[in-house]
Amino acid sequence: MKRHLLLAACLLALAGCSSEYIISTADGQMITTDNKPKLDKASGMIRFEDAEGREQMIPQSQIRQIIER
């Protein structure tokens, strides 16, 4: 019983650690992602996973700001 409670507490703690990010683009789009967007230095593109789980890339010059929610 104690093991189940400990496991449940750990799962809740892990779920609380994940952050949602909002990417605001120069053309006014607001893109939500569950993972922190990363800069690909070789190409100058911001890489992120969209809400449907697909990997997307946007030129860094088109990003107005990235907000952690």
FIKOLMI-167295 format. One record per residue: residue number from 1; chain; z, x, y of N, C-alpha, C in turn. Coordinates in steps of 0.02 Angstrom, whole numbers, m for minus. Layout:
N
R  seq  mol    n.up  n.east  n.north   ca.up  ca.east  ca.north    c.up  c.east  c.north
R  NUM    A       Z       X        Y       Z        X         Y       Z       X        Y
...
***
This chain:
69
R  seq  mol    n.up  n.east  n.north   ca.up  ca.east  ca.north    c.up  c.east  c.north
R    1    A       0      41      m60       0        0         0       0      43       63
R    2    A      42      95       63      46      139       121     m21     176      131
R    3    A     m53     192       76    m117      227        80    m169     183      115
R    4    A    m169     118      100    m217       72       131    m204      65      206
R    5    A    m140      63      225    m123       59       296    m144     122      333
R    6    A    m133     180      301    m153      243       332    m229     246      340
R    7    A    m265     225      289    m338      225       292    m363     178      347
R    8    A    m334     119      352    m353       71       405    m340      99      474
R    9    A    m283     133      482    m266      162       547    m315     218      565
R   10    A    m334     258      517    m383      312       529    m451     284      549
R   11    A    m473     232      515    m537      201       531    m537     171      601
R   12    A    m483     139      620    m478      112       688    m479     167      740
R   13    A    m445     222      726    m444      278       773    m514     308      781
R   14    A    m550     315      726    m619      341       730    m665     295      768
R   15    A    m658     231      758    m700      182       793    m686     184      868
R   16    A    m625     197      887    m607      201       958    m633     264      991
R   17    A    m650     315      953    m673      379       981    m747     377     1000
R   18    A    m784     332      972    m856      330       988    m866     300     1057
R   19    A    m914     328     1093    m928      305      1160    m998     277     1165
R   20    A   m1006     231     1211   m1072      203      1225   m1095     234     1291
R   21    A   m1159     249     1295   m1187      279      1356   m1242     234     1383
R   22    A   m1247     233     1449   m1301      196      1483   m1343     247     1520
R   23    A   m1408     245     1506   m1455      290      1539   m1492     249     1591
R   24    A   m1488     270     1654   m1523      237      1708   m1585     279     1725
R   25    A   m1643     248     1722   m1705      285      1735   m1729     275     1807
R   26    A   m1775     316     1828   m1802      314      1896   m1837     248     1910
R   27    A   m1865     216     1858   m1900      152      1869   m1854      91     1861
R   28    A   m1787     102     1856   m1739       48      1855   m1718      23     1786
R   29    A   m1745      51     1733   m1724       30      1666   m1652      52     1653
R   30    A   m1616      12     1614   m1549       30      1592   m1551      30     1516
R   31    A   m1542      89     1486   m1548       97      1413   m1478     111     1386
R   32    A   m1458      74     1335   m1392       83      1304   m1401     122     1239
R   33    A   m1356     171     1229   m1356      211      1168   m1285     222     1145
R   34    A   m1274     226     1080   m1207      236      1053   m1187     309     1050
R   35    A   m1235     354     1052   m1222      425      1049   m1237     458     1115
R   36    A   m1205     515     1128   m1217      551      1190   m1288     579     1190
R   37    A   m1327     564     1242   m1394      592      1247   m1391     668     1253
R   38    A   m1440     702     1225   m1442      775      1226   m1506     799     1259
R   39    A   m1500     854     1295   m1557      885      1328   m1591     934     1279
R   40    A   m1656     925     1268   m1695      972      1230   m1724    1022     1280
R   41    A   m1693    1080     1284   m1711     1129      1336   m1782    1154     1330
R   42    A   m1808    1157     1269   m1876     1182      1258   m1928    1136     1291
R   43    A   m1916    1070     1287   m1966     1023      1313   m1945     990     1379
R   44    A   m1880     997     1399   m1856      965      1459   m1848     890     1452
R   45    A   m1840     867     1390   m1834      795      1376   m1762     779     1356
R   46    A   m1740     719     1374   m1676      693      1352   m1688     655     1287
R   47    A   m1651     673     1235   m1659      644      1169   m1599     598     1155
R   48    A   m1612     538     1130   m1559      491      1114   m1583     443     1061
R   49    A   m1535     406     1032   m1551      356       981   m1542     288     1014
R   50    A   m1594     245     1010   m1589      179      1042   m1547     131     1000
R   51    A   m1539      69     1024   m1497       19       991   m1521       2      921
R   52    A   m1585      13      907   m1613       m3       841   m1613      58      795
R   53    A   m1584     114      818   m1578      173       777   m1637     220      778
R   54    A   m1685     207      822   m1745      250       827   m1732     306      878
R   55    A   m1755     365      862   m1748      421       908   m1799     415      964
R   56    A   m1776     421     1026   m1818      415      1084   m1811     478     1128
R   57    A   m1861     491     1169   m1859      547      1215   m1887     525     1282
R   58    A   m1853     547     1336   m1875      532      1404   m1873     597     1444
R   59    A   m1924     610     1486   m1922      670      1527   m1859     670     1571
R   60    A   m1827     728     1576   m1766      734      1616   m1778     712     1689
R   61    A   m1838     724     1714   m1854      706      1783   m1854     630     1794
R   62    A   m1859     591     1741   m1859      517      1746   m1790     487     1740
R   63    A   m1739     528     1729   m1670      504      1721   m1635     506     1788
R   64    A   m1610     449     1810   m1571      447      1872   m1499     467     1858
R   65    A   m1468     437     1807   m1401      456      1787   m1385     432     1717
R   66    A   m1334     463     1687   m1309      444      1621   m1235     430     1630
R   67    A   m1215     369     1610   m1146      348      1620   m1113     336     1553
R   68    A   m1053     364     1543   m1015      349      1483    m976     285     1495
R   69    A    m980     241     1448    m947      176      1456    m886     170     1413
***
